[in-house]
Amino acid sequence: MADPLPPLTAATAVRVWQFAPLASATLLVLAAAYLTGVRRVAAQHPQRPWPGGRTLAFLAGLGVIAVATQSSLGAYDDVLFSAHMMQHLLLIMVAPPLLVLGRPVTLLLHAAGNPVHTWVKRAVRSPVVTALTWPPVAIAVYCAVVASTHLTPLMDLVLRNSVAHDAEHALYLIAGYLFFLPVVGSEPIRWRLSLPARFLMLLIVMPVDTVVGVILMIAPGELFPPYLHTGRAWGPSPLADLHAGGILMWAGSDLVMTVLAAGLAVLLVHGTGRARPARAGDAGDDDARLAAYNTRLAALGDAARPPLARPPSGAG
């Protein structure tokens, strides 16, 4: 069967897109909901609007998802493993940190009133969320997803079944979000890690990404049979394409993790210096405001107690 896709060139990489109605609708709804929250916070607190950098990060994360699923990467991922691998890197290592930096949960808590505010607060503190966001669990989920989707026959199922393919995309986003939430996030979850602990999380998962990439890079034969029957008559051989995907996995993942680790290292070194007064808009002031907000959230339950449960005025 003739390949309906033209050869992948610089021109077709920009020109060829595939429209995914469900993905597009979901991304638009998320963007609209986030911007609505930003407007509500600005209206309620005109002197302290939602930081523009957070908004830009979240919208950029949604944009990365759109590119990964609907650009030429999405169009060619069933015929080129290297395109599939680039798609994976964007969905598990690039989009999630951007979404985390956007602090959507904190924005929702700021913008929403009751009963939504109470529901979100309870959900964030629920045993399920606490367990899923526990760093060892987040690390295990991330490593399991990376290994199982690249070194097992699961890839064959993904290439043959569109529902499984879409589920794989969602799995990457969830695994990446859970992992990067304690690493680069400041949401009001149970776990608040020190900078050395965040740095350690990156060091733990980096070898997994590297080993998977190296295995793909040195494989003696095609590991995923569907790529042998795409009808593609252009571009690299299936084996050369597999090796290119392995190189992308190895180099791309290490690059992303190294950049994040370097950023954390800079913050760690900066934090050992002489303290200075925090200025509005810098990281110290931002974390202080978040800590104060988390304290107010914790006090909501106390505020709901009957008046008799409180000490009388003037009690010593």
VOMI-411066 format. One record per residue (C-alpha): chain; residue in one letter; y, x, z. Coordinates in nm, 2 decimals. Each point is the difference from the previous one (the first is absolute). Layout:
residues N
REC  chaine  residu       y       x       z
REC       A       a       Y       X       Z
...
end
This chain:
residues 316
REC  chaine  residu       y       x       z
REC       A       m    0.00    0.00    0.00
REC       A       a    0.34    0.13   -0.10
REC       A       d    0.23    0.10    0.28
REC       A       p    0.30   -0.25    0.00
REC       A       l    0.22    0.25    0.18
REC       A       p    0.19    0.25   -0.20
REC       A       p   -0.03    0.37    0.09
REC       A       l    0.18    0.08    0.32
REC       A       t    0.31    0.20   -0.08
REC       A       a    0.34    0.04    0.16
REC       A       a    0.13   -0.29   -0.21
REC       A       t   -0.29   -0.24    0.08
REC       A       a    0.01    0.11    0.37
REC       A       v    0.35   -0.15    0.01
REC       A       r   -0.05   -0.29   -0.24
REC       A       v   -0.34   -0.14    0.09
REC       A       w    0.00   -0.24    0.29
REC       A       q   -0.24   -0.27    0.12
REC       A       f    0.13   -0.31    0.18
REC       A       a   -0.18   -0.11    0.31
REC       A       p    0.13   -0.34    0.10
REC       A       l   -0.15    0.00    0.35
REC       A       a    0.12    0.35    0.09
REC       A       s    0.35   -0.07   -0.15
REC       A       a    0.03   -0.32    0.19
REC       A       t   -0.10    0.16    0.33
REC       A       l    0.24    0.29   -0.04
REC       A       l    0.29   -0.23   -0.09
REC       A       v   -0.08   -0.22    0.31
REC       A       l   -0.01    0.30    0.22
REC       A       a    0.33    0.14   -0.14
REC       A       a    0.17   -0.34    0.04
REC       A       a   -0.12   -0.04    0.35
REC       A       y    0.11    0.35    0.10
REC       A       l    0.34   -0.05   -0.15
REC       A       t    0.04   -0.34    0.17
REC       A       g   -0.07    0.17    0.33
REC       A       v    0.26    0.27   -0.07
REC       A       r    0.26   -0.27   -0.08
REC       A       r   -0.08   -0.19    0.32
REC       A       v    0.03    0.31    0.21
REC       A       a    0.34    0.08   -0.16
REC       A       a    0.12   -0.35    0.06
REC       A       q   -0.11    0.00    0.37
REC       A       h    0.11    0.36    0.07
REC       A       p    0.28    0.09   -0.24
REC       A       q    0.08    0.31    0.20
REC       A       r   -0.36    0.13   -0.01
REC       A       p   -0.15   -0.10   -0.34
REC       A       w   -0.35    0.10   -0.10
REC       A       p    0.01    0.37   -0.12
REC       A       g    0.02    0.03   -0.38
REC       A       g   -0.25    0.29    0.00
REC       A       r   -0.27   -0.22    0.15
REC       A       t    0.06   -0.27   -0.27
REC       A       l   -0.01    0.26   -0.27
REC       A       a   -0.32    0.15    0.13
REC       A       f   -0.18   -0.34    0.01
REC       A       l    0.12   -0.10   -0.34
REC       A       a   -0.10    0.34   -0.14
REC       A       g   -0.35   -0.05    0.15
REC       A       l   -0.03   -0.34   -0.18
REC       A       g    0.12    0.17   -0.32
REC       A       v   -0.27    0.27    0.03
REC       A       i   -0.27   -0.27    0.04
REC       A       a    0.14   -0.17   -0.32
REC       A       v   -0.02    0.33   -0.19
REC       A       a   -0.35    0.08    0.12
REC       A       t   -0.14   -0.34   -0.09
REC       A       q    0.20   -0.11   -0.31
REC       A       s    0.13    0.31   -0.18
REC       A       s   -0.21    0.21   -0.23
REC       A       l   -0.20    0.11    0.30
REC       A       g   -0.13   -0.35    0.05
REC       A       a   -0.05   -0.04   -0.38
REC       A       y   -0.20    0.32   -0.04
REC       A       d   -0.18    0.02    0.34
REC       A       d   -0.32   -0.15   -0.15
REC       A       v   -0.02    0.26   -0.28
REC       A       l    0.13    0.31    0.17
REC       A       f   -0.11    0.11    0.34
REC       A       s    0.31    0.22    0.03
REC       A       a    0.22   -0.31   -0.03
REC       A       h   -0.22   -0.18    0.26
REC       A       m    0.04    0.30    0.23
REC       A       m    0.38    0.01   -0.03
REC       A       q    0.00   -0.38    0.07
REC       A       h   -0.20    0.07    0.32
REC       A       l    0.24    0.26    0.12
REC       A       l    0.30   -0.23   -0.05
REC       A       l   -0.17   -0.29    0.18
REC       A       i   -0.14    0.19    0.30
REC       A       m    0.24    0.30    0.05
REC       A       v    0.34   -0.09   -0.15
REC       A       a    0.06   -0.38    0.03
REC       A       p   -0.12   -0.04    0.36
REC       A       p    0.23    0.26    0.17
REC       A       l    0.29   -0.16   -0.18
REC       A       l   -0.09   -0.34    0.12
REC       A       v   -0.05    0.13    0.35
REC       A       l    0.35    0.16   -0.01
REC       A       g    0.14   -0.33   -0.09
REC       A       r   -0.11   -0.14    0.34
REC       A       p   -0.07   -0.35   -0.12
REC       A       v   -0.15   -0.12    0.34
REC       A       t    0.31    0.11    0.19
REC       A       l    0.22   -0.17   -0.26
REC       A       l   -0.19   -0.32    0.04
REC       A       l    0.04    0.01    0.38
REC       A       h    0.37    0.05   -0.04
REC       A       a    0.05   -0.27   -0.26
REC       A       a   -0.24   -0.27    0.11
REC       A       g    0.05   -0.25    0.28
REC       A       n   -0.26   -0.19    0.20
REC       A       p   -0.28   -0.09   -0.05
REC       A       v   -0.04    0.27   -0.27
REC       A       h    0.14    0.27    0.22
REC       A       t   -0.25   -0.08    0.28
REC       A       w   -0.29   -0.02   -0.24
REC       A       v    0.08    0.34   -0.16
REC       A       k    0.04    0.16    0.34
REC       A       r   -0.34   -0.13    0.12
REC       A       a   -0.16    0.11   -0.33
REC       A       v    0.14    0.35    0.02
REC       A       r   -0.14    0.03    0.36
REC       A       s   -0.33   -0.17   -0.07
REC       A       p   -0.33    0.19    0.07
REC       A       v   -0.08    0.00   -0.38
REC       A       v    0.33    0.16   -0.10
REC       A       t   -0.02    0.24    0.29
REC       A       a   -0.35    0.11   -0.10
REC       A       l    0.08    0.03   -0.37
REC       A       t    0.31    0.21    0.06
REC       A       w   -0.17    0.23    0.25
REC       A       p    0.03    0.34   -0.16
REC       A       p   -0.37    0.09    0.00
REC       A       v   -0.08   -0.33   -0.17
REC       A       a    0.28    0.05   -0.25
REC       A       i   -0.13    0.34   -0.08
REC       A       a   -0.36   -0.12   -0.04
REC       A       v    0.10   -0.29   -0.22
REC       A       y    0.20    0.23   -0.23
REC       A       c   -0.27    0.26   -0.03
REC       A       a   -0.27   -0.26   -0.06
REC       A       v    0.20   -0.17   -0.27
REC       A       v    0.08    0.33   -0.18
REC       A       a   -0.36    0.12    0.00
REC       A       s   -0.18   -0.33   -0.07
REC       A       t    0.22   -0.09   -0.30
REC       A       h   -0.03    0.34   -0.17
REC       A       l   -0.35    0.13    0.08
REC       A       t   -0.22   -0.31   -0.01
REC       A       p   -0.10   -0.26   -0.26
REC       A       l    0.27   -0.22    0.13
REC       A       m    0.22    0.14   -0.28
REC       A       d   -0.24   -0.14   -0.26
REC       A       l    0.03   -0.35    0.15
REC       A       v    0.38    0.03    0.00
REC       A       l    0.00    0.10   -0.37
REC       A       r   -0.22   -0.29   -0.09
REC       A       n    0.15   -0.28    0.22
REC       A       s    0.37   -0.08   -0.01
REC       A       v   -0.02   -0.18    0.34
REC       A       a   -0.15    0.31    0.16
REC       A       h    0.27    0.21   -0.17
REC       A       d    0.28   -0.21    0.15
REC       A       a   -0.18    0.01    0.34
REC       A       e   -0.01    0.38   -0.02
REC       A       h    0.38    0.01   -0.06
REC       A       a    0.05   -0.22    0.31
REC       A       l   -0.24    0.22    0.20
REC       A       y    0.20    0.32   -0.09
REC       A       l    0.33   -0.16    0.11
REC       A       i   -0.15   -0.13    0.33
REC       A       a   -0.17    0.34    0.08
REC       A       g    0.32    0.19   -0.09
REC       A       y    0.22   -0.23    0.20
REC       A       l   -0.22    0.02    0.31
REC       A       f   -0.01    0.38   -0.02
REC       A       f    0.36    0.07   -0.07
REC       A       l    0.13   -0.26    0.26
REC       A       p   -0.05    0.23    0.30
REC       A       v    0.09    0.31   -0.21
REC       A       v    0.34   -0.09   -0.14
REC       A       g    0.06   -0.35    0.15
REC       A       s    0.20   -0.13    0.29
REC       A       e   -0.12   -0.36    0.01
REC       A       p   -0.05   -0.16    0.35
REC       A       i   -0.38    0.05    0.00
REC       A       r   -0.19    0.12    0.31
REC       A       w   -0.04    0.36   -0.11
REC       A       r    0.30    0.23    0.00
REC       A       l   -0.10    0.36   -0.09
REC       A       s    0.17    0.32    0.06
REC       A       l    0.10    0.21   -0.30
REC       A       p   -0.29    0.25    0.06
REC       A       a   -0.24   -0.29    0.01
REC       A       r    0.13   -0.13   -0.33
REC       A       f   -0.02    0.35   -0.15
REC       A       l   -0.36    0.02    0.12
REC       A       m   -0.09   -0.33   -0.17
REC       A       l    0.11    0.15   -0.34
REC       A       l   -0.20    0.32    0.06
REC       A       i   -0.31   -0.21    0.08
REC       A       v   -0.01   -0.20   -0.33
REC       A       m    0.12    0.28   -0.23
REC       A       p   -0.35    0.16   -0.03
REC       A       v   -0.15   -0.33   -0.09
REC       A       d    0.24   -0.04   -0.30
REC       A       t   -0.06    0.36   -0.10
REC       A       v   -0.38   -0.02    0.02
REC       A       v   -0.01   -0.32   -0.21
REC       A       g    0.23    0.15   -0.26
REC       A       v   -0.20    0.33   -0.02
REC       A       i   -0.33   -0.19   -0.04
REC       A       l    0.14   -0.20   -0.29
REC       A       m    0.16    0.31   -0.15
REC       A       i   -0.33    0.20   -0.01
REC       A       a   -0.24   -0.28   -0.08
REC       A       p   -0.25    0.12   -0.27
REC       A       g   -0.01   -0.35   -0.16
REC       A       e    0.17   -0.33   -0.02
REC       A       l   -0.04   -0.18    0.33
REC       A       f    0.11   -0.34   -0.11
REC       A       p   -0.20   -0.14   -0.30
REC       A       p    0.25   -0.27   -0.10
REC       A       y    0.24    0.28   -0.12
REC       A       l   -0.27    0.10   -0.25
REC       A       h    0.01   -0.34   -0.18
REC       A       t    0.37   -0.07   -0.03
REC       A       g    0.01    0.05   -0.38
REC       A       r    0.28    0.25    0.05
REC       A       a    0.02    0.23   -0.30
REC       A       w    0.30    0.20    0.11
REC       A       g    0.10    0.22    0.29
REC       A       p   -0.22    0.22    0.22
REC       A       s   -0.37   -0.03    0.03
REC       A       p   -0.13   -0.21    0.29
REC       A       l   -0.10    0.31    0.19
REC       A       a    0.34    0.17   -0.06
REC       A       d    0.18   -0.32    0.10
REC       A       l   -0.21   -0.01    0.32
REC       A       h    0.09    0.35    0.08
REC       A       a    0.37   -0.07   -0.06
REC       A       g   -0.03   -0.29    0.24
REC       A       g   -0.15    0.23    0.26
REC       A       i    0.29    0.24   -0.04
REC       A       l    0.25   -0.29    0.04
REC       A       m   -0.18   -0.10    0.32
REC       A       w   -0.01    0.35    0.14
REC       A       a    0.35    0.11   -0.09
REC       A       g    0.18   -0.34    0.02
REC       A       s   -0.14   -0.09    0.34
REC       A       d    0.07    0.34    0.15
REC       A       l    0.35    0.00   -0.14
REC       A       v    0.08   -0.34    0.16
REC       A       m   -0.15    0.09    0.33
REC       A       t    0.17    0.34    0.00
REC       A       v    0.34   -0.16   -0.06
REC       A       l   -0.05   -0.24    0.28
REC       A       a   -0.13    0.28    0.23
REC       A       a    0.30    0.21   -0.08
REC       A       g    0.23   -0.29    0.09
REC       A       l   -0.17   -0.05    0.33
REC       A       a    0.01    0.38    0.07
REC       A       v    0.37    0.00   -0.07
REC       A       l    0.05   -0.29    0.25
REC       A       l   -0.22    0.18    0.25
REC       A       v    0.20    0.32   -0.02
REC       A       h    0.33   -0.19    0.01
REC       A       g   -0.12   -0.18    0.31
REC       A       t   -0.05    0.33    0.19
REC       A       g    0.36    0.09   -0.05
REC       A       r    0.29   -0.07    0.23
REC       A       a    0.06   -0.37    0.05
REC       A       r    0.31   -0.15   -0.14
REC       A       p    0.14   -0.35    0.02
REC       A       a   -0.16   -0.24   -0.24
REC       A       r    0.22   -0.13   -0.28
REC       A       a   -0.03   -0.34   -0.15
REC       A       g   -0.23    0.00   -0.30
REC       A       d   -0.20    0.32    0.09
REC       A       a   -0.36    0.00    0.10
REC       A       g    0.05    0.04    0.37
REC       A       d    0.24   -0.30    0.02
REC       A       d   -0.24   -0.21   -0.22
REC       A       d   -0.30    0.07    0.23
REC       A       a    0.21   -0.07    0.31
REC       A       r    0.10   -0.34   -0.14
REC       A       l   -0.36   -0.07   -0.09
REC       A       a   -0.12    0.09    0.35
REC       A       a    0.27   -0.23    0.15
REC       A       y   -0.11   -0.28   -0.23
REC       A       n   -0.36    0.05    0.10
REC       A       t    0.10   -0.03    0.36
REC       A       r    0.17   -0.33   -0.07
REC       A       l   -0.31   -0.12   -0.17
REC       A       a   -0.21    0.09    0.30
REC       A       a    0.25   -0.19    0.23
REC       A       l   -0.03   -0.32   -0.20
REC       A       g   -0.31   -0.11    0.19
REC       A       d    0.18    0.07    0.34
REC       A       a    0.30   -0.21   -0.11
REC       A       a   -0.23   -0.29   -0.05
REC       A       r   -0.12   -0.01    0.36
REC       A       p    0.12   -0.28    0.24
REC       A       p    0.32    0.08    0.20
REC       A       l   -0.21    0.00    0.32
REC       A       a   -0.19    0.30   -0.12
REC       A       r    0.32    0.21    0.01
REC       A       p    0.15    0.16    0.31
REC       A       p    0.29   -0.19    0.15
REC       A       s    0.35    0.12   -0.08
REC       A       g    0.12    0.27    0.24
REC       A       a   -0.35    0.08    0.13
REC       A       g   -0.02    0.36    0.13
end
